[in-house]
Structures are given as structure tokens and as C-alpha cells.
């Protein structure tokens, strides 16, 4: 009995081996599962934090873009607030004309070619704010859709005139005395004729149609830009920095492209703005005479030609297309003159 009791006491005092596993804590598989769960927790937290940071970064980028647009709008409003009232109104008119040319359905969703003889020559009303023409077509819709072709002809003819005028003016400006004298006399001779009259003479040889109308107006308006380009080229050519550039390089073409041409083009945007209104007016006038797009295509000049016989019984079918031409031409003229005054002030400084 004594030996058995002492043996039990010794067994109770024996410590567990170092690194042993407590039987109450579960087996090795439980330890591994807990370790895996402990390792998985940081991964989940990191994934959540990554997704959160990504969403925050996207939100911040969206907020920055929104702030940038709002800031640009505020800057535009601030600049427009400094303009004179007439310039602001002219800019708004040209913006509306651009919208009518690019997206006419935003201003009028009707079909400009839809006819309704029962509604012919209706006076302006809520259903037809500009009234209807002799075929019952909505005049407002035709004026809005007519902006696309009218402005296209004016802008394209102006671009063509600028290309021809800049090329001829640059050649005259950098050429010798004989070339300059011949070109100057030719520019003066062509400039003595009104542009519409010269375009009318040219279109009698080329024929009618939109393409021939653009060609005639572009050639007729080219002398104006050529004279300006020739004068600016001569002034820049005699400047000191061009002479210094000639000492550093022997390539005349490089001097013309890098020094003379960019400086000679500085005053051209002012003339282009003024010439745009003249081209639009010339296109409407020649279309009225029957040299432009043919009916029933909506175009301001052709609309005037169609409705001029109904002026006494349906004045609205003539007044509103004519008002569209007048307002757009006046807006371009006002902006061109304002740009010219700003350019002169900067040149004096």
C-alpha cells in the first residue's frame, strides 16, 4: 500500500514535456485550423482596405473631374462677364447657331421636309412659332435645319479663301520686287470688285450647286486674306530677329516656316472672323439668286427665294430666314471688330 501511494504521488509530480500539447486544447488539426484562420484574417482585412482605397481613389478622381469642369465653367463665366454686352450677346447667338448646325433636333425635332397643304400660310402660333410656308412646312424647323448648310457653305468657303490667300500672300511677301509688284497689282485689281459680284462672275463659268458655290465664294474672298498676309509677311521679313536667324542658318525655307509664317499669321484670325460673316451673306445671296442648293433642301437663301413671292400674304416665311442671316452676320462682325480692337491694344503694348 505504501509503495503504491508513493508511486501515484511521483506520477502526479511529473511535469509535462516541453513543447507538448494539452489534451484539452484539441489535436494538431485544430491548431493548424486556428493558424490558418489567424492567417486569413489579415488577408480579408487587406482586401477590404484595398477595395476601400480603390473606391476612394475613384471617387476622388471623379470629384476632381467635376471640380475641374465647374472651375472651367466659372472661368468661362468670369471671362464672359468682362465682355461688353454686345459681344456677350453675339457669342450667345453664334453658340445657338452652332447648336442648330450640329444638333438641330435639340432645338426642333420636326421634319423640315414634312408638308401639310391644309396648314399652308398659317400665322405664328404656339403650334408653329414662326408660322408655316406655302406648303405647310414649319418655318422654325426649316430655319433651324437650314443653319447646317448655310454655315457649312460659309465656313468651308472661308477656309478655302484663307488657304489660297495665305499661300499667295506668303509668296508675294518673301519674293523679289518683281513678284511682289505683280502679286500686289493682282490683289488690288481683284479687291476692287465686290466679293459677291466676283463670286457671281465665277459661278457663271463653274455652274450651280453647293460645291461650285463654295469654290466661287472662296476664290472671290481670297484677295482680302492675300493682301493682309502679304503686308504682315513683309513686316516680319524686315524685323531684326529674322535677320539674326538668317545668320545662324542658311536654309531659307526653315526661316520662312519657323520664323516668318507663325508671326505673320497673328493678325489673320481677326480678318477671318470678319470674312466669315461676308461668306455667309454671300452664300445666302447667291442661293437666293438660284446658284446654290435647290429646294426643298432647307437653306436660308433658298428659303428666301421660295417665299419672296408670298411676302404680302405670309410675311413670316420671309422675315425669319432673313433675320437668321442678318443676326448671324452681325454677330460675327461684332466679334471680329472686338477681336481687332483687342489685337490693336496688345500690339501697342
C-alpha positions as CSV (number, residue, x, y, z in Angstrom):
1,X,0.0,0.0,0.0
2,X,2.8,2.4,0.9
3,X,4.6,1.7,-2.4
4,X,1.5,2.2,-4.4
5,X,0.8,5.6,-2.8
6,X,4.3,6.9,-3.3
7,X,4.2,5.8,-7.0
8,X,1.0,7.8,-7.5
9,X,2.5,10.8,-5.8
10,X,5.5,10.7,-8.0
11,X,3.4,10.3,-11.2
12,X,1.3,13.4,-10.2
13,X,4.5,15.5,-9.7
14,X,5.9,14.6,-13.2
15,X,5.7,17.8,-15.4
16,X,4.5,17.8,-18.9
17,X,7.3,17.6,-21.5
18,X,8.4,20.9,-23.1
19,X,6.5,21.6,-26.3
20,X,3.8,19.2,-25.5
21,X,0.2,19.5,-26.5
22,X,-2.5,20.0,-23.9
23,X,-5.1,17.2,-24.4
24,X,-7.9,19.6,-23.5
25,X,-6.9,22.1,-26.3
26,X,-7.6,19.6,-29.1
27,X,-5.4,17.8,-31.6
28,X,-2.9,19.1,-34.1
29,X,-5.5,19.6,-36.7
30,X,-7.3,22.2,-34.5
31,X,-4.0,24.1,-34.1
32,X,-3.5,24.2,-37.8
33,X,-7.0,25.4,-38.4
34,X,-6.6,28.2,-35.9
35,X,-3.3,29.1,-37.5
36,X,-5.0,29.2,-41.0
37,X,-7.8,31.3,-39.6
38,X,-5.4,33.7,-38.0
39,X,-3.5,34.0,-41.3
40,X,-6.8,34.5,-43.2
41,X,-7.9,37.4,-41.1
42,X,-5.2,39.9,-42.2
43,X,-5.9,38.9,-45.9
44,X,-9.6,39.8,-45.6
45,X,-8.8,43.0,-43.9
46,X,-6.2,43.9,-46.5
47,X,-8.6,43.0,-49.3
48,X,-11.3,45.2,-47.7
49,X,-8.8,48.0,-47.2
50,X,-7.6,47.7,-50.9
51,X,-11.2,47.8,-52.2
52,X,-11.9,50.7,-50.0
53,X,-8.8,52.6,-51.1
54,X,-9.7,51.9,-54.8
55,X,-13.2,53.1,-54.4
56,X,-11.9,56.2,-52.5
57,X,-9.4,56.9,-55.3
58,X,-12.1,56.6,-58.0
59,X,-14.4,58.9,-56.0
60,X,-11.5,61.4,-55.6
61,X,-10.8,61.2,-59.4
62,X,-14.5,61.8,-60.2
63,X,-14.6,64.7,-57.7
64,X,-11.5,66.2,-59.3
65,X,-13.0,65.9,-62.8
66,X,-16.3,67.5,-61.6
67,X,-14.4,70.3,-59.8
68,X,-12.3,70.8,-63.0
69,X,-15.4,71.2,-65.1
70,X,-17.0,73.5,-62.6
71,X,-13.8,75.6,-62.4
72,X,-13.7,75.8,-66.2
73,X,-17.3,76.9,-66.3
74,X,-16.6,79.5,-63.7
75,X,-13.6,80.8,-65.6
76,X,-15.8,81.0,-68.8
77,X,-18.5,82.9,-67.0
78,X,-15.9,85.2,-65.4
79,X,-14.3,85.9,-68.8
80,X,-17.8,86.5,-70.4
81,X,-18.7,88.8,-67.6
82,X,-15.8,91.1,-68.6
83,X,-17.0,91.3,-72.2
84,X,-19.2,94.2,-73.4
85,X,-22.9,93.4,-73.5
86,X,-23.0,93.3,-77.3
87,X,-20.0,90.9,-77.5
88,X,-21.7,88.5,-75.0
89,X,-25.0,88.5,-77.0
90,X,-23.0,87.9,-80.2
91,X,-21.2,85.0,-78.7
92,X,-24.5,83.5,-77.5
93,X,-26.0,83.9,-80.9
94,X,-23.1,82.1,-82.6
95,X,-23.4,79.4,-79.9
96,X,-27.0,78.9,-80.7
97,X,-26.2,78.8,-84.5
98,X,-23.5,76.2,-83.9
99,X,-26.0,74.0,-81.9
100,X,-28.6,74.4,-84.7
101,X,-26.0,73.3,-87.3
102,X,-24.5,70.4,-85.3
103,X,-27.6,69.1,-83.4
104,X,-30.8,70.7,-84.9
105,X,-33.0,68.1,-83.2
106,X,-32.2,69.7,-79.8
107,X,-34.0,72.9,-80.9
108,X,-36.7,71.4,-83.2
109,X,-37.5,67.8,-83.6
110,X,-39.8,68.1,-86.5
111,X,-39.1,67.1,-90.1
112,X,-38.2,70.1,-92.2
113,X,-39.5,68.4,-95.4
114,X,-42.9,67.5,-94.0
115,X,-45.7,69.2,-95.9
116,X,-49.3,69.8,-95.0
117,X,-51.2,71.7,-97.6
118,X,-54.2,72.2,-95.2
119,X,-51.9,74.2,-92.9
120,X,-50.3,76.4,-95.5
121,X,-49.6,80.0,-94.7
122,X,-50.6,79.7,-91.1
123,X,-49.5,82.7,-89.0
124,X,-47.2,82.3,-86.0
125,X,-48.9,80.4,-83.1
126,X,-48.0,78.1,-80.3
127,X,-48.0,75.1,-82.6
128,X,-45.9,76.9,-85.2
129,X,-43.9,79.8,-83.5
130,X,-42.6,81.0,-86.9
131,X,-45.7,80.1,-88.9
132,X,-45.8,77.8,-92.0
133,X,-44.9,78.4,-95.6
134,X,-46.8,77.8,-98.8
135,X,-46.5,74.0,-98.5
136,X,-47.5,73.9,-94.8
137,X,-43.9,73.3,-93.6
138,X,-42.9,74.6,-90.2
139,X,-40.7,77.7,-90.8
140,X,-39.0,77.4,-87.4
141,X,-37.9,73.8,-88.2
142,X,-36.6,74.8,-91.6
143,X,-34.7,77.8,-90.2
144,X,-33.1,75.6,-87.6
145,X,-32.1,72.9,-90.0
146,X,-31.1,75.4,-92.6
147,X,-28.3,76.6,-90.4
148,X,-26.3,73.5,-91.1
149,X,-26.0,74.0,-94.8
150,X,-25.7,77.8,-94.6
151,X,-22.9,77.8,-92.0
152,X,-21.2,74.9,-93.8
153,X,-21.0,76.8,-97.0
154,X,-19.8,80.0,-95.2
155,X,-17.2,78.2,-93.1
156,X,-15.9,76.0,-95.9
157,X,-15.6,78.9,-98.3
158,X,-13.7,80.9,-95.7
159,X,-11.3,78.1,-95.1
160,X,-10.7,77.8,-98.8
161,X,-10.2,81.6,-99.1
162,X,-7.7,81.5,-96.2
163,X,-5.7,78.7,-97.7
164,X,-5.4,80.4,-101.1
165,X,-4.8,83.9,-99.6
166,X,-2.2,82.8,-97.2
167,X,-0.3,80.9,-99.9
168,X,-0.3,83.7,-102.4
169,X,0.3,86.4,-99.8
170,X,3.3,84.5,-98.4
171,X,4.8,84.0,-101.9
172,X,4.4,87.7,-102.6
173,X,5.9,88.7,-99.2
174,X,9.0,86.6,-99.5
175,X,9.5,87.1,-103.2
176,X,11.6,89.6,-105.1
177,X,10.4,93.0,-106.2
178,X,9.0,91.8,-109.5
179,X,7.0,89.0,-107.9
180,X,5.8,91.4,-105.2
181,X,4.8,94.1,-107.6
182,X,2.8,91.7,-109.9
183,X,1.1,90.0,-107.0
184,X,0.2,93.3,-105.4
185,X,-1.4,94.7,-108.6
186,X,-3.3,91.5,-109.0
187,X,-4.6,91.6,-105.4
188,X,-5.6,95.3,-105.8
189,X,-7.4,94.5,-109.1
190,X,-9.4,91.6,-107.7
191,X,-10.1,93.5,-104.5
192,X,-11.6,96.4,-106.4
193,X,-14.6,94.2,-107.2
194,X,-17.2,93.4,-104.5
195,X,-16.8,89.8,-103.4
196,X,-20.4,88.9,-104.2
197,X,-20.1,90.3,-107.7
198,X,-16.8,88.5,-108.3
199,X,-18.3,85.2,-107.0
200,X,-21.3,85.7,-109.3
201,X,-19.0,86.1,-112.3
202,X,-17.1,82.9,-111.3
203,X,-20.1,80.8,-110.7
204,X,-21.5,81.6,-114.1
205,X,-18.5,79.7,-115.5
206,X,-18.4,76.8,-113.0
207,X,-22.2,76.2,-112.8
208,X,-24.7,76.0,-109.9
209,X,-24.5,73.7,-106.9
210,X,-23.2,73.7,-103.4
211,X,-19.6,72.7,-104.4
212,X,-19.4,75.4,-107.1
213,X,-20.9,77.9,-104.7
214,X,-18.2,77.2,-102.1
215,X,-15.5,77.4,-104.8
216,X,-16.7,80.7,-106.2
217,X,-17.0,82.4,-102.8
218,X,-13.6,81.1,-101.6
219,X,-11.8,82.4,-104.7
220,X,-13.6,85.7,-104.5
221,X,-12.7,86.2,-100.8
222,X,-9.0,85.1,-101.2
223,X,-7.6,88.5,-102.3
224,X,-8.7,90.0,-98.9
225,X,-6.6,87.5,-97.0
226,X,-3.7,87.6,-99.5
227,X,-3.3,91.4,-99.1
228,X,-3.2,91.1,-95.3
229,X,-0.8,88.1,-95.4
230,X,1.5,89.9,-97.9
231,X,1.7,93.0,-95.7
232,X,2.4,91.0,-92.5
233,X,5.0,88.9,-94.2
234,X,6.8,92.0,-95.5
235,X,6.8,93.5,-92.0
236,X,8.1,90.3,-90.3
237,X,10.7,89.7,-93.0
238,X,12.3,93.1,-92.3
239,X,12.5,92.5,-88.5
240,X,15.8,92.0,-86.6
241,X,15.1,88.5,-85.3
242,X,14.6,87.2,-88.9
243,X,18.0,88.8,-89.8
244,X,19.6,87.1,-86.9
245,X,18.0,83.8,-87.8
246,X,19.5,84.2,-91.3
247,X,23.0,84.5,-89.8
248,X,22.5,81.3,-87.8
249,X,21.1,79.1,-90.6
250,X,21.4,79.1,-94.4
251,X,18.1,77.3,-95.0
252,X,15.6,79.9,-96.3
253,X,12.7,77.5,-96.1
254,X,13.4,76.9,-92.4
255,X,13.4,80.6,-91.7
256,X,10.1,81.0,-93.5
257,X,8.4,78.1,-91.7
258,X,9.8,78.7,-88.2
259,X,10.0,82.5,-88.0
260,X,8.1,84.4,-90.8
261,X,5.0,82.3,-91.2
262,X,4.0,82.0,-87.5
263,X,4.5,85.7,-86.8
264,X,2.7,86.7,-90.0
265,X,-0.4,84.7,-89.0
266,X,-1.0,86.5,-85.7
267,X,-3.5,89.1,-87.1
268,X,-5.2,86.7,-89.5
269,X,-7.9,85.4,-87.0
270,X,-9.4,88.9,-86.8
271,X,-9.7,89.1,-90.6
272,X,-11.1,85.5,-90.7
273,X,-13.8,86.4,-88.2
274,X,-14.9,89.3,-90.3
275,X,-14.7,87.4,-93.5
276,X,-16.9,84.6,-92.1
277,X,-19.9,86.9,-92.0
278,X,-19.3,88.1,-95.5
279,X,-19.1,84.5,-96.8
280,X,-22.3,83.5,-95.1
281,X,-24.0,86.6,-96.5
282,X,-22.6,85.9,-100.0
283,X,-23.8,82.3,-99.8
284,X,-27.3,83.4,-98.9
285,X,-27.4,86.0,-101.7
286,X,-26.2,83.6,-104.4
287,X,-28.6,80.9,-103.1
288,X,-31.4,83.5,-103.4
289,X,-30.5,84.0,-107.0
290,X,-30.7,80.3,-107.7
291,X,-27.0,79.4,-107.8
292,X,-26.9,77.4,-104.5
293,X,-28.7,74.4,-103.1
294,X,-32.0,73.6,-104.8
295,X,-35.4,73.3,-103.0
296,X,-36.7,71.6,-100.9
297,X,-33.3,71.5,-99.1
298,X,-33.5,73.9,-96.1
299,X,-31.1,76.7,-96.6
300,X,-31.6,80.3,-95.7
301,X,-31.0,81.8,-99.1
302,X,-33.1,79.2,-100.9
303,X,-35.9,79.7,-98.3
304,X,-35.9,83.4,-99.2
305,X,-36.1,82.6,-102.9
306,X,-39.1,80.2,-102.3
307,X,-41.1,82.6,-100.2
308,X,-40.3,86.1,-101.6
309,X,-43.5,86.0,-103.7
310,X,-45.6,85.4,-100.6
311,X,-44.3,88.4,-98.7
312,X,-47.7,90.2,-98.7
313,X,-49.8,87.3,-97.5
314,X,-47.2,85.4,-95.4
315,X,-44.5,87.8,-94.2
316,X,-43.2,85.4,-91.6
317,X,-42.0,82.9,-94.2
318,X,-39.5,85.6,-95.5
319,X,-38.8,87.6,-92.3
320,X,-37.5,84.8,-90.1
321,X,-35.0,83.3,-92.6
322,X,-33.8,86.8,-93.4
323,X,-33.5,87.6,-89.7
324,X,-31.4,84.4,-89.2
325,X,-28.9,85.5,-91.9
326,X,-28.8,89.1,-90.5
327,X,-28.3,88.1,-86.9
328,X,-25.5,85.6,-87.6
329,X,-23.7,88.1,-89.8
330,X,-24.0,90.9,-87.3
331,X,-22.7,88.6,-84.5
332,X,-19.6,87.6,-86.5
333,X,-19.0,91.2,-87.3
334,X,-19.2,92.4,-83.7
335,X,-16.9,89.6,-82.5
336,X,-14.5,90.4,-85.4
337,X,-14.3,94.1,-84.5
338,X,-13.9,93.3,-80.8
339,X,-11.1,90.9,-81.6
340,X,-9.5,93.6,-83.8
341,X,-9.6,96.2,-81.0
342,X,-8.1,93.7,-78.6
343,X,-5.3,92.9,-81.0
344,X,-4.5,96.6,-81.6
345,X,-4.2,97.2,-77.9
346,X,-1.9,94.3,-77.4
347,X,0.2,95.4,-80.4
348,X,0.5,98.9,-78.9
349,X,1.7,97.4,-75.6
